[in-house]
Amino acid sequence: MPTYRPGPVSLIIAAFVALFLLMPLLAVIPVSLTPSRMLAMPSGELSLRHYRALIEDPRWIDSILLSIRIGIVSSAFSTVLALCFSLGVWMFQPRFTAALVGFVLLPMVVPPVVSAITLYFLLTSISGFSSFFGYDTWLGVAMAHSVMTVPFATVLMLVSLSQLDRRIDLAARGLGASVWERATRIIMPNIKFGIITAALLSFVLSWEEIGVTLFITSVNAITLPRLMWMGLRDNIDPAIAALSVILIIITVLVLALRSFVVRLRAAR
């Protein structure tokens, strides 16, 4: 089968398009090296003071650790909920499947502001009964993030299950396997890639969530996106640019590692 390779003109156009799309990201690099206390391009002199501020200021470290904790808990909770729902719908095929799926996907359709206000009133009501789980608590933020990420995890689970041959489950059922055995030994191993993808997506969505977080936090549960938003609103802290550069580098390294692993598997 003949292979088609792009010509030099196509490569040049693609390079210009990629550079145009990456310009906003590349512009953050010199801004992070400015010696000024405000967001600005450096005028000749470069400084790493804002990178040092990320290490020396405990607020940044605390917010990063808090965001990681919230992301892990939220990802685990939403992945389990999405997996249980998807397995139930796929295995038992209830009559109102479409309505149930639509209900679970509702947070994806509802405007984020509406969801944020609803979660705000819910968590403030819970705060009257428990100070550990409610408004401005890390566990309350994790649960609120789960509400927002469950629809995305559910979509990935349902897509993975739609590609699974139902005859495998029917054969296990005919051989006397229980529901638990069918789910854990037959179905879940065949959709493990979808489960992992759903967990990673839920973590990323929780990590970058800011709209809902602004409504349900005050002074105690300051996540990394909220701290960055406060820095932009109050004093335009250039440390935000330094943190953005670090996150970009981490993202590029992860993508490069994934590409390397895929090529290594293909070579085998």
FENTA-V472013 format. One record per helix or strand of 3 or more residues. SS is the DSSP state (hx for helix, st for strand). FROM is the first residue (numbers start at 1). TO is the last residue. Records with the same first field share a line. If there is no record, write none. Layout:
SS = FROM-TO / FROM-TO
This chain:
hx = 8-32 / 49-56 / 58-92 / 97-104 / 106-109 / 112-127 / 138-162 / 166-174 / 179-190 / 192-208 / 211-216 / 224-234 / 239-267
